[in-house]
Amino acid sequence: MRSESSAPVGLALGGLLSLAVAMGIGRFVYTPILPVMADGLGLSASQAGLIASANFAGYLLGALAAATPRLPGSRRAWLVGALLASALTTGLMGLAGGMAAFLTLRFAGGLASAFVMVFASSLVLDRLAAAGRPGLASLHFAGVGTGIALSALIVAGLAGADWRVLWGASGVAALLAVPAIAILMPREPDGASRAASAGAPFAPGRRLTALIAAYGLFGFGYVITATFLVAIVREAPTLRPVEPWIWLAVGLAGAPSIALWTLVARRTGTIPAFAAACIVEAVGVALSVLASGALGALLSAAFLGGTFIAITALGLVAARALSPSDPRRVVALMTASFGAGQILGPLVAGLMVDRAGSYAGPSYVAAALLVAAAMVALVAREPRPA
C-alpha cells in the first residue's frame, strides 16, 4: 500500500505517462514520421495537412463527447480505454494502405487523445488539489514533452526504416506503458465522476469566453509549426544535419517548460504568463522559416517546445480557476476550442504551401494569430481593484 506522501507523486506520474502515450506519441509522432511518409508515398503538403486535420477533428469531437455530463462510467475507466485506443490506432497506421485508412485511424486516434487529455487532467488535477499538492501538476503536464522526446528517439533510432516500421514501433511503445498507468491511477469512489459533473447549468462569463477564444487562436497558431517543423527542416539543405535532433529539441524543451512557466505565473498571474508564452512562441514560429542555420532552427524548436505545452497547461489551469464548480466541462470546452483551431491550421497551411511552394506564408499567419491569442487572453485577467 502506497503512503500518503507517495500517492500524489504516483498519481502525477500516471498523468505524465498518460499524456506521453496519447499526446507525445499518439498525436505528435506524426511530425517526425511525416517526411518519411511523404517521401515513401509521394504525399503533397495538402494531403499531409489533411491527415493531420483528421486527427484534430477527432480531438474536437472527443472533447465535446467528454463534456457530456451524463457520460456513464468512471473517469479512470474512460482513461484506460482511451489509452488503449490511442496506442492501437497509432500502431495500425503502419498497416494502413491508403488515404481513407489514414484519415480514419488518425481521426480515431485524435478522439482517443482528447478523452485522455480531458479525463487524465480532470482526474489528476482534482486529486492533487484535494491532497494539497497542486504543484505536482507540472509533472503531469510534462508528459507531453516526455512523449515527444520519446517519439523523436524512436524515429531517430530507426533511421532509414520504412514509415510502416516507425508507426508500428511507436504503437508498441505506447501500448507497453498502459499497464503501468492503470496501476498508478487509483480507482474512484462510487459516484465520484457523476458528482464532479453535476451542478448548475454551465454559463461561461466574459472572462472565460475570452480565454476560450484565445485558446482556439493558440491552437491554430502553434499547430502549423508543430505539424510541419521536421518537413521544413528537411527542405533546407543547410539544416539537414539537425533534422534527427530538431523534434528531440522540442520534447526536451517541453518537458521542464510547465515548471518554468509556473514560476513565471506565480509572479505575474496565470493569464499574463499565458499571454507572454504566446508571444515567445510567435517568435519561435516565425524563426522556423527565417532561420538559415542550425542554431536558429534549434532555437525555433526550443521556443516551440518550451511554450506550447506550458500554454496548454496554463490555459486549463486558468479556465478551471474561472469555473471551479464544473472542471470537467470547462476542460472539455477549452479542449474543443483548441481542437477547432488545430483542424483549420494544417488544412490552411497545406493549401498555402501547395500554392506558393513555401511554408513561410502560413508560418507568418500562425505567428500573427499567436500574438492575437495573447491580446485576447488578457481580457480574461483578474480585474484590478478600484
Protein Blocks (a to p, Z undefined) as FASTA:
>chain_A
ZZfklmmmmmmmmmmmmmmmmmmmmmmmmmmmmmmmmmmnopafklmmmmmmmmmmmmmm
mmmmmmpmklgcjfklmmmmmmmmmmmmmmmmmmpgbfklmmmmmmmmmmmmmmmmmmmm
mmmmmmmmmnopamlmmmmmmmmmmmmmmmmmmmmmmgoiafklmmmmmmmmmmmmmmmm
mmmpccddehklmmmmgccdddddfklmmmmmmmmmmmmmmmmmmmmmmmmmmmpmklmm
mmmmmmmmmmmmmmmmmmmmmmmmmmnojklmmmmmmmmmmmmmmmmmmpcbfklmmmmm
mmmmmmmmmmmmmmmmmmmmmmmmlmmlmmmmmmmmmmmmmmmmmmmmmmmmmmnopakl
mmmmmmmmmmmmmmmmmmmpccddZZ
